[in-house]
């Protein structure tokens, strides 16, 4: 597990939910979007793209089964916690980063 500190920033780049790997206690597992070999799924996969300077884009399956992007922001809150969203299309909510590495991101939503 990668240690993070109060000044930590979330991992950069695009991360896709690997729901097959989710863990007990509400831990959601994300993998790098462009390099991980995800198994096929009918339900689609949510993606979070963390940009530099607080930019955020979340992609979720829409009513027509295509991914729809929701722009937003991320704000570091300390203790590995971040606020995501903050726009009309992406309401504000908090996450805690449990583990962050080059090939895995584990979060818990609060």
N, C-alpha and C positions, 0 to 999 in steps of 0.2 A: 504494500500500500504506500502510496506517495504521501508524505507528510505535507500538510498545507498550513499556512500561518494566517494571522489576522489580516495581512495585506494581500492575501492570495487572490488570484484572478481565476475564473473558470478556464478549463481547457479551451483552446482555440479550435476553430474548424467545425466541421460537420459531424454530428453524432446521431446515430439511428438506434431506436429502441430495439433491443434484442430480447423481446418479452419471454422467449423460451428459457432465458437464463435468470429471470427475476428471482429474487430471494425472499425468504420469509421476513416479516417485519416491514413490508412496504419498500424494500430496496429494489429500484429499477435499474436494469443493466443496459448501457448504451455502448455501441461499438463504432469505430470509424466508418463513416458512410461509404467512402470510396474504396476501401481496401479490405473490408471484412466480407467473407463469403456467407451471406445470410441464407438460410433455407427458404424455399418458397412459402408464401402465405397468401391466403385469400383476403385477410382482413387489412392488409396494408401495414405500414410501419410509420410511426411518428419520428420526426427528425428535429433536432435542435442545432442551430448554427450560431456559435458564439463568435462574434467579431471583436476586433480591437476597439478600445475606447467605449465599451458598453453597448455596442450594437448587438442585436439578437434577432434571429428569424426562426420561427417555429413553423413546421410543416406538418399538417395532419390531413387525413383523408376527408374529403368533402362529400356532400350528398351525391355527387356523380362519380365517386370513387377515385377522382384525381386528387393529388396533393394540393392543398391550398396553403399559401404562405401567410403568416401573420407577423408583421414586424413588431418589434418591441425593444426593450432595453434590459440589461442586467446591471445590478448594483451589488457590490460586495458589502456584506453586513458584518463580517468577522466570524471567527469560529467555524470556517468552512461553509457558511450560510450565504445565500444569495437571493435577492429578490428579482424575479423575472416578470416581464410584461410591462404593465403601466400604460397601455394604450386602450382605446375603445374596443379594439378587436382582440386584445390579449390582456384580460384582467390581471392585476398584480397578485402574485403568489410567491411563496418561499420554497427554496430547495436547500438541502444540505448535501454537500459532496462527501460521500463515504470513502470513495477510492477514485484516484485519477492516475492513469498511466497512458503510455503511448497507444495501447490497444484496448483500453477499457475505461469506462466511466460509470461509476455507481452513484446513484443519487437517491435521496428520500425526499418526497414532497411533504411540505408542512402546511 
